[in-house]
Each structure stands twice: as structure tokens, then as C-alpha cells.
């Protein structure tokens, strides 16, 4: 199967090649963190939107508002969590960053941040659902 003269999958490999180049950069973990924060928040926002479908204003402007305001909020949250990662990457020399031992503190930092984000997302679902059921009763 061909698409515009290129074999299928070429776009995927081009994107992965560029993504690998971004991630291998010294400040690449900030891009990974932005992806984690935005993707997790998007999934939570989508789940809560589906669960409260009956109470929503069904027009495209409302949906765009939900996701655009949410994206702004996600970028603010990302900037908060990006501070320690950026500080670590800023202090780390390029020659040290290429060493395997330098990944250990970064992995620990990412584990802590991801656990905080997942715990926060779980809280949003639990309290969002309880608030939704409280308004129905």
C-alpha cells in the first residue's frame, strides 16, 4: 500500500527518528515530561467528559474550550514539574549526561513525578465522579 509515493510506515519512522533525536538531547527529558503530563491529563479530561456527557453543552465551541483551557492548564502543570528536571539537565554537563550512571537520578526523578501525576489523576477521577453524582442527587 502506497501513500503519496512513499511506502506505508515511512511517516512513522520519520517521526520516531525525529523523536529519538529530541529525546537524546540533554534537555530531551523535558519533552518526554511534557508528553506524559499532556497525555495523562487528556485521558483524564476525556474520561470525565464522557462520564458527564448528559450535563454537557453539546456544541463544538464548548468542546474546544474544554480541551484548549485544559491544554493551557496542562502546560502550567508541566512547567511546575519541569523545574526540577530542567535544573538537573542544566547542571549536568554533556559529557556526564552521556554516561549511564547519570540516568539513574533522572529515572528516580521521573518515577517520583509520574507517581505524583498518577495519584493526582486518580484523585481527579474519584472526586470528579463524586461531585458529579452529588449534583445529580
C-alpha positions in Angstrom: 0.0 0.0 0.0 1.5 3.4 -1.0 0.6 6.8 0.1 1.9 9.8 -1.9 4.7 7.7 -3.4 6.0 6.6 0.0 5.6 3.2 1.4 3.3 2.9 4.4 5.1 3.3 7.7 7.6 5.8 6.4 5.9 8.7 8.2 6.1 6.6 11.4 9.8 6.0 11.0 10.4 9.7 10.3 8.5 10.7 13.4 10.4 8.2 15.5 13.7 9.3 14.1 13.0 12.9 15.0 11.6 11.9 18.4 14.8 9.9 19.1 16.9 12.9 18.2 14.8 15.1 20.6 15.0 12.6 23.5 18.7 12.0 23.2 19.4 15.7 23.6 20.4 16.9 27.1 17.0 18.6 27.6 15.1 15.8 25.9 13.6 14.6 29.2 11.6 17.9 29.3 9.8 16.9 26.1 9.1 13.4 27.5 7.7 15.0 30.6 5.5 17.3 28.6 4.2 14.3 26.6 3.5 12.4 29.9 1.7 15.3 31.5 -0.4 16.3 28.5 -1.3 12.7 27.5 -2.3 11.7 31.1 -4.4 14.9 31.5 -6.0 14.5 28.1 -7.1 10.9 29.0 -8.5 12.1 32.4 -10.3 15.0 30.7 -11.8 12.7 28.1 -12.9 10.2 30.7 -14.6 12.9 32.8 -16.2 14.4 29.7 -17.6 11.0 28.7 -18.9 10.3 32.3 -20.6 13.7 32.4 -21.9 13.6 28.9 -25.5 14.3 29.9 -24.7 17.5 31.7 -22.6 19.0 28.9 -23.4 21.8 26.5 -23.3 19.9 23.1 -21.6 22.5 20.8 -18.2 22.5 19.2 -17.2 25.7 21.0 -17.8 24.1 24.4 -15.6 21.0 23.4 -12.9 23.3 22.1 -13.0 25.3 25.3 -12.7 22.2 27.4 -9.6 20.9 25.6 -7.9 24.3 24.9 -8.3 25.6 28.5 -7.2 22.1 29.6 -4.1 22.2 27.4 -3.2 25.6 29.0 -3.6 24.1 32.4 -1.5 21.1 31.4 1.3 23.3 30.3 1.2 25.2 33.6 1.4 21.9 35.4 4.2 20.8 33.2 6.2 23.9 33.9 5.8 23.2 37.6 7.1 19.6 37.3 9.7 20.6 34.7 11.6 22.8 37.1 13.5 20.0 38.9 14.1 18.1 35.6 15.3 21.3 33.9 17.5 22.1 36.9 19.1 18.6 36.7 19.6 18.8 33.0 21.0 22.3 33.2 23.6 21.3 35.9 24.6 18.1 34.1 27.5 18.5 31.6 27.0 17.0 28.2 29.9 14.5 28.7 28.3 13.4 32.0 24.9 13.2 30.5 26.0 10.6 28.0 27.2 8.3 30.8 24.8 5.6 32.0 25.2 6.5 35.7 23.7 9.9 35.1 20.4 8.4 34.0 19.8 6.9 37.5 18.9 10.2 39.2 16.8 11.2 36.2 14.9 7.9 36.4 14.3 8.3 40.1 13.0 11.9 39.5 10.7 10.7 36.6 9.4 7.9 38.8 8.5 10.3 41.6 6.9 12.8 39.2 4.9 10.1 37.4 3.7 8.7 40.7 2.5 12.2 41.8 0.8 12.7 38.4 -1.0 9.3 38.5 -2.1 9.9 42.1 -3.4 13.3 41.2 -5.2 11.9 38.2 -6.8 9.2 40.3 -7.9 11.9 42.7 -9.4 13.9 39.9 -11.4 10.9 38.7 -12.6 10.0 42.2 -13.6 13.5 43.3 -14.9 14.4 39.9 -17.2 11.4 39.8 -18.4 12.0 43.4 -19.1 15.7 42.6 -21.0 14.7 39.5 -23.1 12.2 41.5 -23.7 14.7 44.3 -25.1 17.2 41.8 -27.4 14.6 40.3 -28.9 13.7 43.7 
